[in-house]
Each structure stands twice: as C-alpha cells, then as structure tokens.
C-alpha cells in the first residue's frame, strides 16, 4: 500500500484499531516517562482518535457529558495540554481543534493536509519540507521557534465524489 492510499482512510474505515493503537502507544509512552495517563486524559485521547477529523474542546465536552452533567471546560483543556505536551495529539491551529499524533513522543514539526470535503486531517512528515523551511528561515535571518504547515484541499475520496457529481 502506498502513501496515497494510507494518508486518508476510506470513509467507511473502522477507527477501532486506530483508537486501540493510540491508547496503547500513549500508555507505553507515559509509563516510560513516568507520566500519569489518568482516566480523563485517556478518555479525551480516545475521543480525539474516534475519527481522523479534528475535534474542538467544546465538542469533546459534549461527547463526555453523561446525561445531565458534563466535565468543567478547564479539566478538558488541562487534559488536552497534557496530551499535547507529551506529543500524543496536535492542535490544528487554523481549525482550533485537535487530532491524534501518528508518531507520538517524537519531536517533529506539524505538517497537515486538511480535506475540505470530509474534514479529515492527514499528518505528514516530509524532511524535504522541513529542510526547505529551515533554509528559508536561516537565509532570512529568522529564528524558528515552531514549525507548522497546514495545507487544504481534497482527499482522494472526496475528489472522486466531486468528479462523479
């Protein structure tokens, strides 16, 4: 399977294995670092991984509501901060939302492809892009503190639907 077929899963993709893999990786990473993956943090991570579309903090709060009560926003924001700090999720700035990290715990810049149709987000890692950004910054006398690249377009599934219609 090539990268083009794996970046954006098919619309009927079962996210169960994605969630299970993400939780297992998170548990291993936290254990290795001596960090606590609390029940709340684990639940937030699970909800972020429910799909490949980004999810906002208030949508997470709504999903966590159990009948009449829902957690305080600060508790979800703290869980999101923890998950980000440990490289388990990324914030997609342009959408003010979060997606699971495909490569947790490894330091890397954020490179995303965002589908305008299904809203899925694919995390990519292209060393050539990183080098080009670093070179351009160096040549311009600019000290990078963070690298984030968000590209918008159409995944192959949505593009196919558009061309069929």
Secondary structure, 3 states (H helix, E strand, C coil): CCHHHHHCCCCCCCCHHHHHHHHHHHHHHHHHHCCCCCHHHHHHHHHHCCCCECECHHHHHHHHCECCECCCHHHHHHHHHHHHHCCCEEEEHHHCEEEECCCCCCCCCEEEEEECCCCEEEECCCHHHHHHHHHHHHHCCCCCCCCEEEEEECCHHHHHHHHHC
